[in-house]
Amino acid sequence: MNAASSDAALAARGAFAGATLFVLLIIGFSALGGAAPSPPLMLFMGVVGAGSHLVLLPVVATLPAPAWTRVGGYAWIAIDVMLNVATVNGAERGIVAALRLGGHVPAALWMGAAAYRACGAVRLVGVPLAAVLLTHAFVSPWMPAWIIFIPFMAIPVWLALVGRHLQRDAMVLPAPSPV
């Protein structure tokens, strides 16, 4: 396996792991039903939330997108990891939520650009997902709270599609020619 296919395989595993961890977060938030989590649940969700983003580092590095939008992907990961840790450490929920929405702007730029460069289902799910994330970031105060669950549910689907796309890339990348 050459370096490019190895990178694509690692990124595919990261995308699948991210999808799985985002599903765990969805289950955790759904179980809360709006109530404040207990300290052990808060710690668990903080670790899963941070992990669901950190495993995406190789995805951002590998999925074809303009470099300036990949910076947005990395910024999103850093912002959400910091906010997950801040939440575990008692940061005020309203401030964290507002800052998280700001982190969704660079996330949407990266997702949209990467999805647009892809084809098939990665593009069909990713471009609207990016548009909803971007829109929600700016109009959240005037939207019902449940609207955020649309992109929250679509992110693991998109990541699974990205994982499948990268997995195929890892299998078909040619071996380097001998020099």
Rosetta blueprint (number, residue, H / E / L):
1 M L
2 N L
3 A H
4 A H
5 S H
6 S H
7 D H
8 A H
9 A H
10 L H
11 A H
12 A H
13 R H
14 G H
15 A H
16 F H
17 A H
18 G H
19 A H
20 T H
21 L H
22 F H
23 V H
24 L H
25 L H
26 I H
27 I H
28 G H
29 F H
30 S H
31 A H
32 L H
33 G L
34 G L
35 A L
36 A L
37 P L
38 S L
39 P H
40 P H
41 L H
42 M H
43 L H
44 F H
45 M H
46 G H
47 V H
48 V H
49 G H
50 A H
51 G H
52 S H
53 H H
54 L H
55 V L
56 L L
57 L H
58 P H
59 V H
60 V H
61 A H
62 T H
63 L L
64 P L
65 A L
66 P L
67 A H
68 W H
69 T H
70 R H
71 V H
72 G H
73 G H
74 Y H
75 A H
76 W H
77 I H
78 A H
79 I H
80 D H
81 V H
82 M H
83 L H
84 N H
85 V H
86 A H
87 T H
88 V H
89 N L
90 G L
91 A L
92 E L
93 R H
94 G H
95 I H
96 V H
97 A H
98 A H
99 L H
100 R H
101 L H
102 G H
103 G H
104 H H
105 V H
106 P H
107 A H
108 A H
109 L H
110 W H
111 M H
112 G H
113 A H
114 A H
115 A H
116 Y H
117 R H
118 A L
119 C L
120 G H
121 A H
122 V H
123 R H
124 L H
125 V H
126 G H
127 V H
128 P H
129 L H
130 A H
131 A H
132 V H
133 L H
134 L H
135 T H
136 H H
137 A H
138 F H
139 V H
140 S H
141 P H
142 W H
143 M L
144 P L
145 A H
146 W H
147 I H
148 I H
149 F H
150 I H
151 P H
152 F H
153 M H
154 A H
155 I H
156 P H
157 V H
158 W H
159 L H
160 A H
161 L H
162 V H
163 G H
164 R H
165 H H
166 L H
167 Q H
168 R H
169 D H
170 A H
171 M H
172 V H
173 L L
174 P L
175 A L
176 P L
177 S L
178 P L
179 V L
